[in-house]
């Protein structure tokens, strides 16, 4: 089910175009990353989705409700945190949630208990927030955003300031929410490696324009002429290097083998030739393009379509 649809969204502030006709979608049960350098327009987009800014041009709908024409019903389906969660540090985690729950109708004590368990804070929920780590504060912030049972969770740079353990805990929790509770998550970040581990799909934004989309779990294209970096692990690096030099391939000895750039359809014939040359092949490793490579390629001015 489609939870969030952004169509041709433009935002101008003081005659400066912050966003330029961007479009994206988020479906239930998936984590969609919004990746870009500082100042690219990530936070502005999230504030527009949460109704904190007025739209200059374009449309945003949440669960089919246009946020301009049907704001109340749209916001019933979305919960979010912009930057760091605002919590009362002198209150306990439970008291914070009870206070925020009082702003909504129909949130029972049992509902709060269930959400606390969902974000795995049951053991510390009666402690004061001032004793919490940053990761615990993020968990309570997410619990707060989930109080009214939204379908869509929107998070702006939630991993900022977290240590590696806190980042992993947050990642695991968001994956659980998306897969087990069927919640759609829209999350912005500039941490490339973490986004690759966490997200199902990623949109890349630069200078207010979406310049690429990547499906993290999509199988590599089965196009034979796409080139990749291959590392051949054999019993004779010297003989193998000479073999590639004779074919006028540029190769290098590294990582315990010989690395060379080849197209997919060249690899089987080369393996067969190496066997005939009496070179023992222990492994052939293909290096896949990383999200970092795609990101740097896209944001450095090379506007080629990412794979």
TINU-87099 format. One record per residue: x, y, z of N, C-alpha, C in turn; residue in three letters. Coordinates in steps of 0.02 Angstrom, whole numbers, padded with zeros to 5 digits, always signed. Example, Ala and Ser with C-alpha at 12.3 -4.5 7.8 and 13.67 -1.06 7.14 Angstrom:
% TINU-87099
+00660-00284+00390+00615-00225+00390+00660-00165+00390ala +00642-00112+00354+00684-00053+00357+00645+00002+00394ser 
This chain:
% TINU-87099
+00042-00060+00000+00000+00000+00000+00044+00062+00000unk +00027+00110-00042+00064+00173-00045+00044+00218+00013unk +00093+00238+00053+00079+00281+00111+00095+00354+00098unk +00149+00366+00063+00170+00435+00050+00182+00444-00024unk +00153+00497-00052+00167+00515-00121+00184+00589-00125unk +00241+00604-00151+00263+00673-00163+00268+00682-00239unk +00233+00733-00264+00232+00744-00336+00252+00816-00352unk +00306+00822-00391+00328+00887-00417+00330+00940-00362unk +00359+00922-00306+00361+00966-00248+00416+01019-00256unk +00396+01081-00249+00443+01137-00253+00434+01181-00191unk +00490+01203-00163+00487+01248-00106+00536+01306-00118unk +00509+01367-00114+00549+01427-00122+00547+01466-00057unk +00605+01485-00032+00611+01526+00028+00653+01587+00012unk +00624+01646+00022+00658+01710+00008+00687+01710-00063unk +00644+01691-00111+00660+01690-00182+00714+01639-00202unk +00734+01597-00153+00782+01544-00168+00745+01478-00172unk +00756+01441-00226+00723+01376-00235+00760+01323-00196unk +00730+01300-00141+00762+01249-00099+00750+01180-00127unk +00689+01167-00152+00671+01105-00184+00645+01119-00253unk +00663+01078-00302+00644+01091-00371+00610+01030-00401unk +00543+01028-00394+00501+00979-00427+00523+00907-00412unk +00526+00890-00347+00545+00822-00329+00484+00777-00322unk +00493+00713-00337+00440+00663-00332+00468+00599-00301unk +00429+00568-00257+00450+00505-00227+00389+00471-00194unk +00397+00407-00176+00344+00370-00143+00373+00328-00087unk +00331+00312-00038+00348+00265+00016+00289+00219+00025unk +00302+00153+00027+00250+00103+00035+00252+00073+00104unk +00198+00041+00124+00195+00008+00189+00246-00049+00191unk +00275-00060+00249+00322-00115+00258+00390-00105+00227unk +00408-00044+00209+00474-00032+00181+00506+00029+00214unk +00573+00029+00214+00612+00085+00238+00642+00120+00177unk +00624+00182+00168+00648+00221+00111+00695+00275+00137unk +00756+00273+00112+00806+00321+00132+00806+00383+00088unk +00823+00439+00118+00828+00503+00084+00899+00528+00096unk +00941+00519+00047+01013+00528+00055+01037+00589+00017unk +01078+00629+00050+01106+00687+00016+01153+00725+00061unk +01196+00766+00031+01243+00806+00072+01206+00859+00111unk +01241+00889+00158+01211+00943+00198+01188+00999+00152unk +01127+01024+00165+01101+01079+00124+01068+01057+00060unk +01059+00990+00051+01030+00965-00011+00955+00974-00014unk +00921+00982+00044+00849+00989+00046+00813+00935+00083unk +00849+00893+00120+00818+00836+00155+00771+00860+00210unk +00796+00902+00255+00754+00925+00311+00695+00967+00287unk +00705+01007+00236+00650+01047+00209+00595+01001+00183unk +00613+00947+00149+00564+00899+00124+00525+00868+00182unk +00561+00847+00233+00528+00815+00291+00481+00864+00326unk +00502+00926+00333+00459+00976+00365+00396+00989+00323unk +00402+00984+00259+00343+00992+00215+00296+00932+00224unk +00324+00872+00228+00283+00811+00238+00245+00815+00304unk +00277+00843+00356+00247+00847+00422+00204+00910+00431unk +00197+00948+00378+00153+01007+00381+00183+01066+00417unk +00250+01067+00426+00283+01121+00462+00301+01179+00416unk +00301+01167+00351+00312+01219+00300+00253+01218+00252unk +00241+01275+00220+00191+01278+00167+00222+01259+00100unk +00183+01224+00060+00206+01202-00006+00203+01260-00055unk +00257+01271-00092+00256+01322-00145+00220+01296-00206unk +00241+01237-00229+00208+01204-00286+00212+01129-00275unk +00166+01092-00307+00166+01020-00303+00117+00994-00252unk +00119+00927-00241+00072+00894-00197+00106+00843-00152unk +00080+00837-00091+00100+00784-00045+00036+00752-00019unk +00034+00685-00022-00023+00649+00006+00002+00593+00051unk -00034+00583+00107-00019+00530+00155-00080+00485+00159unk -00071+00421+00140-00126+00373+00139-00184+00399+00098unk -00169+00433+00044-00220+00458-00002-00250+00525+00017unk -00230+00554+00074-00256+00618+00096-00207+00674+00079unk -00230+00721+00039-00189+00779+00021-00177+00821+00083unk -00113+00837+00099-00101+00872+00162-00123+00945+00160unk -00133+00971+00100-00158+01040+00094-00234+01043+00101unk -00267+00995+00069-00341+00995+00068-00371+00957+00127unk -00335+00908+00153-00362+00865+00206-00308+00852+00258unk -00284+00907+00287-00225+00904+00331-00236+00859+00391unk -00293+00864+00424-00305+00827+00486-00303+00752+00474unk -00337+00728+00422-00337+00656+00409-00269+00632+00385unk -00233+00675+00349-00166+00656+00327-00120+00647+00387unk -00122+00695+00434-00077+00693+00491-00095+00637+00541unk -00157+00612+00538-00175+00555+00581-00134+00494+00564unk -00109+00492+00503-00073+00433+00478+00002+00440+00479unk +00029+00495+00506+00101+00506+00504+00126+00527+00573unk +00183+00499+00592+00219+00520+00652+00290+00536+00633unk +00320+00585+00666+00387+00603+00644+00429+00637+00697unk +00493+00637+00684+00542+00673+00725+00587+00713+00679unk +00591+00778+00690+00638+00820+00653+00698+00833+00698unk +00756+00810+00674+00818+00814+00713+00810+00775+00778unk +00820+00805+00837+00818+00768+00900+00749+00772+00932unk +00726+00718+00964+00660+00720+00998+00661+00769+01056unk +00606+00806+01064+00599+00852+01121+00566+00816+01179unk +00605+00805+01231+00580+00769+01290+00592+00810+01353unk +00550+00800+01402+00559+00833+01466+00606+00790+01509unk +00666+00816+01520+00718+00775+01551+00705+00761+01625unk +00666+00803+01658+00653+00792+01730+00596+00741+01741unk +00562+00723+01687+00509+00673+01691+00537+00604+01672unk +00502+00553+01690+00522+00486+01668+00501+00476+01596unk +00526+00424+01565+00506+00408+01497+00431+00396+01494unk +00405+00361+01543+00333+00347+01546+00292+00411+01552unk +00314+00456+01596+00279+00519+01605+00279+00561+01542unk +00335+00560+01506+00338+00596+01442+00285+00568+01394unk +00282+00502+01388+00234+00472+01342+00162+00485+01364unk +00149+00484+01429+00082+00498+01453+00062+00570+01438unk +00110+00615+01444+00095+00686+01429+00078+00694+01355unk +00118+00665+01311+00104+00671+01239+00041+00634+01220unk +00027+00578+01254-00035+00541+01240-00096+00582+01257unk -00091+00626+01306-00148+00668+01326-00169+00716+01271unk -00125+00726+01222-00141+00771+01166-00183+00736+01112unk -00191+00671+01119-00230+00632+01071-00289+00599+01106unk -00338+00581+01067-00395+00545+01095-00385+00470+01090unk -00407+00434+01141-00411+00361+01137-00347+00323+01147unk -00294+00355+01175-00232+00318+01188-00234+00294+01260unk -00241+00230+01270-00247+00202+01337-00179+00185+01366unk -00180+00169+01430-00118+00148+01464-00091+00085+01432unk -00136+00041+01410-00115-00021+01376-00081-00006+01310unk -00107+00045+01275-00075+00065+01212-00003+00087+01224unk +00007+00127+01276+00074+00151+01292+00119+00092+01310unk +00094+00045+01349+00133-00014+01368+00156-00051+01306unk +00111-00059+01258+00128-00095+01197+00182-00061+01157unk +00178+00005+01153+00228+00043+01114+00295+00042+01149unk +00294+00047+01216+00356+00043+01255+00391-00023+01243unk +00352-00077+01241+00381-00143+01228+00406-00147+01156unk +00370-00115+01110+00389-00116+01040+00458-00085+01029unk +00471-00030+01065+00536+00004+01057+00588-00020+01108unk +00570-00074+01145+00615-00107+01191+00643-00061+01245unk +00596-00025+01278+00616+00020+01333+00581+00001+01398unk +00552-00058+01402+00515-00077+01462+00557-00075+01525unk +00621-00093+01520+00663-00096+01578+00684-00029+01606unk +00678+00024+01565+00701+00090+01588+00646+00143+01584unk +00585+00124+01569+00533+00173+01556+00515+00214+01617unk +00528+00189+01678+00511+00226+01739+00570+00268+01764unk +00626+00267+01728+00683+00310+01746+00675+00379+01715unk +00706+00428+01746+00703+00496+01719+00743+00501+01653unk +00717+00541+01607+00748+00548+01541+00820+00573+01547unk +00835+00613+01599+00902+00640+01606+00955+00586+01617unk +00932+00525+01635+00978+00469+01645+00986+00427+01582unk +00950+00444+01529+00951+00404+01468+01012+00421+01424unk +01034+00372+01387+01082+00384+01334+01046+00416+01275unk +01085+00441+01227+01054+00471+01167+01012+00419+01130unk +01036+00357+01128+00998+00305+01094+00932+00291+01128unk +00931+00293+01194+00868+00284+01231+00820+00342+01217unk +00847+00402+01214+00805+00460+01198+00773+00453+01129unk +00812+00426+01081+00785+00415+01015+00729+00364+01017unk +00736+00312+01058+00685+00261+01064+00620+00291+01093unk +00627+00333+01144+00568+00365+01172+00538+00414+01122unk +00580+00448+01085+00554+00493+01032+00514+00455+00980unk +00539+00397+00960+00503+00356+00912+00438+00330+00942unk +00441+00310+01006+00380+00288+01041+00328+00344+01041unk +00352+00405+01054+00307+00463+01053+00275+00472+00984unk +00315+00463+00932+00289+00471+00863+00240+00415+00845unk +00244+00359+00881+00200+00302+00865+00137+00299+00908unk +00130+00345+00956+00075+00342+01004+00006+00338+00971unk -00004+00376+00917-00070+00379+00886-00077+00328+00830unk -00031+00278+00830-00035+00222+00783-00033+00244+00709unk +00018+00283+00690+00022+00305+00621+00044+00249+00574unk +00029+00255+00510+00052+00207+00460+00122+00225+00434unk +00139+00290+00439+00202+00315+00411+00243+00348+00466unk +00307+00329+00470+00353+00359+00518+00406+00397+00479unk +00414+00462+00496+00461+00506+00461+00515+00529+00509unk +00578+00515+00492+00633+00529+00537+00687+00569+00501unk +00710+00623+00533+00761+00666+00504+00827+00655+00541unk +00875+00624+00507+00942+00612+00534+00940+00581+00605unk +00905+00526+00615+00898+00498+00683+00961+00467+00711unk +01011+00454+00668+01072+00423+00693+01125+00473+00715unk +01111+00538+00707+01159+00589+00727+01178+00583+00800unk +01242+00577+00813+01267+00575+00882+01266+00506+00914unk +01237+00457+00880+01234+00390+00909+01301+00353+00900unk +01319+00312+00949+01378+00271+00941+01360+00210+00899unk +01409+00170+00878+01393+00112+00834+01341+00065+00862unk +01342+00053+00929+01292+00009+00958+01222+00040+00953unk +01218+00106+00968+01154+00140+00963+01126+00141+00893unk +01171+00148+00843+01149+00148+00773+01122+00080+00754unk +01156+00027+00776+01132-00040+00760+01065-00054+00793unk +01057-00033+00856+00994-00043+00890+00937-00006+00855unk +00951+00055+00833+00901+00094+00797+00883+00060+00731unk +00934+00036+00695+00923+00002+00632+00879-00060+00641unk +00896-00100+00692+00858-00161+00705+00785-00145+00723unk +00775-00092+00762+00708-00073+00782+00666-00050+00722unk +00696-00010+00679+00659+00015+00620+00643-00042+00572unk +00689-00089+00565+00675-00148+00523+00618-00188+00552unk +00616-00195+00618+00562-00232+00650+00496-00196+00639unk +00495-00130+00647+00433-00092+00638+00407-00098+00567unk +00453-00096+00518+00431-00098+00448+00405-00167+00429unk +00440-00219+00452+00422-00286+00430+00367-00318+00473unk +00370-00307+00538+00322-00340+00583+00259-00299+00594unk +00267-00233+00598+00209-00190+00609+00183-00159+00544unk +00217-00174+00487+00196-00151+00421+00194-00074+00417unk +00239-00042+00454+00244+00030+00452+00292+00051+00397unk +00276+00104+00360+00322+00132+00312+00367+00182+00347unk +00432+00181+00332+00479+00226+00364+00513+00267+00309unk +00512+00333+00318+00547+00380+00274+00600+00413+00316unk +00663+00401+00300+00718+00422+00343+00773+00458+00304unk +00793+00516+00329+00847+00552+00296+00912+00540+00334unk +00967+00543+00297+01032+00533+00328+01086+00551+00277unk +01147+00560+00303+01205+00566+00259+01254+00509+00271unk +01235+00460+00313+01278+00402+00327+01265+00348+00275unk +01309+00345+00225+01297+00301+00168+01295+00228+00187unk +01345+00206+00226+01348+00134+00242+01288+00113+00283unk +01265+00156+00329+01208+00138+00370+01144+00135+00329unk +01136+00181+00282+01077+00181+00239+01074+00118+00197unk +01132+00096+00175+01135+00035+00134+01114-00026+00174unk +01132-00027+00239+01113-00083+00282+01040-00081+00303unk +01012-00020+00308+00946-00012+00337+00889-00012+00286unk +00900+00018+00229+00845+00037+00184+00830-00016+00131unk +00768-00013+00107+00747-00054+00050+00758-00016-00016unk +00742+00049-00014+00753+00093-00072+00784+00157-00047unk +00819+00191-00092+00851+00255-00074+00842+00304-00131unk +00823+00365-00112+00823+00422-00159+00883+00466-00142unk +00919+00488-00193+00976+00532-00183+00956+00602-00206unk +00966+00651-00161+00948+00721-00176+01011+00763-00173unk +01017+00810-00219+01073+00857-00220+01049+00924-00247unk +01063+00977-00210+01043+01045-00231+00968+01049-00245unk +00928+01015-00204+00856+01020-00210+00825+00979-00265unk +00864+00936-00297+00840+00895-00353+00855+00822-00339unk +00806+00778-00349+00819+00706-00342+00855+00683-00405unk +00915+00657-00395+00957+00640-00453+00965+00565-00461unk +00933+00525-00419+00937+00453-00427+00895+00416-00377unk +00879+00355-00395+00843+00309-00350+00877+00241-00355unk +00884+00208-00298+00917+00142-00299+00877+00094-00256unk +00864+00035-00284+00833-00020-00248+00889-00062-00219unk +00897-00061-00153+00953-00094-00121+00953-00169-00133unk +00894-00200-00135+00889-00272-00140+00879-00298-00211unk +00879-00252-00258+00869-00273-00328+00928-00312-00353unk +00914-00365-00388+00968-00405-00417+01007-00364-00468unk +01071-00378-00472+01112-00344-00521+01085-00357-00591unk +01090-00307-00633+01067-00314-00702+01104-00369-00738unk +01068-00411-00774+01100-00465-00811+01117-00442-00881unk +01155-00389-00885+01177-00362-00950+01250-00379-00957unk +01266-00416-01010+01333-00444-01016+01388-00392-01024unk +01373-00334-01052+01427-00286-01065+01439-00237-01008unk +01404-00245-00951+01419-00204-00893+01486-00227-00863unk +01530-00180-00848+01596-00198-00822+01597-00195-00746unk +01636-00240-00717+01645-00244-00645+01719-00256-00631unk +01738-00245-00570+01806-00262-00550+01807-00333-00522unk +01851-00374-00551+01857-00444-00530+01927-00455-00500unk +01929-00495-00448+01993-00516-00420+02000-00592-00429unk +02052-00612-00466+02067-00682-00478+02118-00706-00427unk +02099-00756-00388+02145-00785-00339+02171-00851-00369unk +02236-00853-00384+02265-00912-00417+02330-00932-00382unk +02363-00981-00412+02427-01005-00383+02487-00969-00413unk +02475-00922-00461+02532-00890-00494+02513-00820-00518unk +02522-00771-00473+02504-00702-00490+02547-00674-00547unk +02610-00694-00549+02655-00669-00601+02633-00692-00670unk +02618-00755-00676+02596-00783-00740+02528-00754-00760unk +02484-00744-00710+02418-00716-00725+02424-00644-00748unk +02467-00604-00716+02477-00535-00738+02503-00532-00809unk +02549-00577-00825+02576-00579-00893+02522-00598-00943unk +02477-00642-00923+02422-00663-00965+02377-00602-00982unk +02359-00564-00930+02316-00505-00942+02353-00451-00983unk +02419-00444-00971+02457-00395-01009+02458-00413-01083unk +02462-00478-01097+02463-00500-01167+02397-00484-01202unk +02342-00483-01163+02277-00467-01190+02263-00391-01187unk +02313-00354-01163+02309-00281-01157+02255-00258-01107unk +02248-00298-01054+02206-00278-00997+02251-00248-00943unk +02228-00196-00912+02265-00167-00856+02246-00204-00793unk +02297-00232-00759+02285-00272-00700+02331-00250-00644unk +02315-00271-00583+02356-00253-00525+02354-00310-00475unk +02411-00322-00442+02414-00373-00390+02394-00341-00324unk +02339-00362-00295+02316-00335-00232+02267-00383-00199unk +02261-00378-00134+02215-00419-00095+02226-00494-00106unk +02289-00512-00116+02306-00583-00124+02291-00612-00192unk +02272-00570-00239+02257-00594-00306+02273-00541-00358unk +02247-00552-00418+02257-00504-00473+02189-00474-00491unk +02186-00407-00488+02124-00371-00499+02123-00342-00570unk +02066-00349-00603+02059-00325-00672+01986-00306-00683unk +01975-00258-00728+01907-00238-00745+01886-00274-00809unk +01829-00310-00805+01805-00350-00861+01730-00342-00867unk +01704-00357-00926+01632-00363-00934+01613-00434-00914unk +01550-00442-00895+01526-00507-00871+01537-00564-00922unk +01524-00548-00986+01528-00602-01035+01600-00623-01052unk +01649-00585-01028+01719-00604-01040+01744-00655-00989unk +01713-00657-00931+01740-00697-00876+01742-00772-00890unk +01688-00803-00916+01692-00875-00928+01747-00895-00976unk +01757-00857-01030+01809-00874-01078+01879-00866-01048unk +01888-00815-01006+01953-00805-00974+01967-00862-00926unk +01917-00884-00888+01928-00940-00842+01948-01003-00880unk +01914-01015-00936+01930-01073-00977+02002-01069-01004unk +02022-01008-01024+02091-00999-01050+02143-01010-00996unk +02128-00986-00935+02175-00994-00880+02185-01067-00862unk +02132-01106-00866+02137-01178-00854+02184-01210-00906unk +02177-01189-00968+02220-01216-01021+02292-01194-01011unk +02302-01135-00980+02370-01110-00967+02399-01143-00904unk +02363-01190-00875+02384-01226-00815+02393-01179-00755unk +02348-01129-00751+02346-01085-00692+02288-01108-00649unk +02303-01126-00588+02251-01151-00543+02211-01092-00515unk +02145-01095-00523+02101-01041-00500+02066-01063-00436unk +02078-01025-00383+02047-01040-00319+01983-01001-00308unk +01979-00940-00336+01919-00899-00328+01921-00842-00378unk +01860-00820-00398+01852-00760-00439+01799-00718-00403unk +01819-00661-00377+01775-00619-00338+01755-00557-00377unk +01689-00547-00381+01663-00487-00415+01649-00433-00363unk +01674-00374-00375+01662-00318-00329+01602-00279-00355unk +01549-00277-00314+01489-00241-00333+01497-00166-00319unk +01462-00126-00357+01462-00055-00343+01429-00043-00275unk +01459+00000-00237+01432+00017-00171+01388+00079-00176unk +01348+00089-00125+01308+00150-00122+01353+00211-00120unk +01411+00204-00087+01458+00261-00084+01481+00280-00154unk +01497+00230-00195+01518+00245-00264+01462+00280-00302unk +01401+00255-00296+01344+00286-00329+01334+00357-00305unk +01337+00366-00239+01324+00432-00211+01376+00483-00234unk +01440+00464-00231+01493+00510-00251+01489+00525-00326unk +01471+00474-00365+01464+00485-00436+01407+00533-00451unk +01351+00524-00417+01293+00565-00431+01301+00637-00407unk +01330+00645-00347+01334+00712-00318+01396+00751-00340unk +01440+00719-00379+01499+00755-00403+01487+00787-00470unk +01426+00782-00494+01410+00814-00558+01400+00764-00614unk +01414+00701-00602+01404+00650-00652+01333+00625-00645unk +01288+00648-00687+01217+00634-00679+01195+00571-00717unk +01237+00521-00717+01219+00458-00749+01172+00419-00704unk +01130+00378-00733+01082+00338-00694+01118+00288-00651unk +01102+00286-00587+01134+00237-00543+01104+00169-00555unk +01144+00117-00541+01119+00049-00548+01090+00027-00481unk 
